[in-house]
Amino acid sequence: MFAKIKAIASYLPAQIENNSEIVEARFIKKIGVKSRHIVTNESAGDLALKAAEKLFGEYDIDRNETDFILLCTQHPDYQMPHTSAQIQDRLGLKKSVGTLDIALGCSGYVYGLAVAKSFIEAGLAKKILFLTSSVYTKYINVKDTSTRPLFGDGATATWLEGGESESLKAFVFGSDGSRFDKLIIPVGGSKFPPRDNPEVFSTDENKNYRSNYEVFMDGMAITYFTLREIPKLVDDVLSAANLTRADLDYCIFHQANKFMMTYLRDKAGLNEVPFHNDISETGNIVSGSVPLAIEQVVKNIGAANLKNVMLAGFGVGLSWAGCIANLSDIL
């Protein structure tokens, strides 16, 4: 028995924030993000729940067959308990369903697929609901014009079940924890708990305004990291799968921004491979960017010919992961 992706659905909040209200047109052209969906009073759990309900509603999937819920988010509804446990109850699922939160960002979808694959192929679960949810804009100051225009909010739901042939393979992972502070919320965790650390606002040299409880991103460092590590990841995944670039039907990578993805495609030698690069109306939704892109590609061209697709995620951590996926069974 092998794990396969059967269906994907996404949910984006109703409110839209236009980048033309925040930054100049030349910056919008560079990053490729015109607008983003942002939450008002919704939590990460709320978005994930709506994505799951959309999945069950759009496809012929019986929610009662769920054996396990995986939720990838960096913004749980509470410090404790884990949010996926609450989703089990809110979806009305049986109490025998296992639940697990994965605290990863941009690489989280590929890591989550590896966890789901392990559970199914070890016989620990038969059908898994894998959710991603990001509410980054809750943690990015509206006056931080270097970071806020890049990120949107949203959730995705992926249904995985067993199949007769291997559909998810050649997983490669990596981490560089020495650069953890290049994309970070400095205060609010157990290292610097809220009760001991008051909120302090400051303005950086580029006039971006934020507090120590909000996202800080060194954009240049993240770009250098991506261009340094991900071309090697591409080579390593191809080697593990015994494939060449010519064998790839598509590349669906974490959608960071248009500028970065264009340079990454060239540096990784993927200019001849179909390559998704479009977050014009969503922005970067972190762990949800890969499944959202898969959903968009499948809707545009169908799933039948997506048999050798490279998936890759990279970012906060710093962390990265890639694999080869056969997406031809997606409904």
Secondary structure by P-SEA (a helix, b strand, c coil): cbbbbcbbbbbbccbbbbccccccaaaaaaacccbbbbbccccaaaaaaaaaaaaaaacccccccccbbbbbccccccccccaaaaaaaaacccccbbbbbbccccaaaaaaaaaaaaaaaaccccccbbbbbbccccccccccccccccbbbbbbbbbbbbcccccccbbbbbbccccccccccccccccccccccccccccccccccccccbbbbaaaaaaaaaaacaaaaaaaaaaaaccccccccbbbcccccaaaaaaaaaaacccccbbbbbcccccccccaaaaaaaaaaaaacccccccbbbbbbbccccccbbbbbbccccc
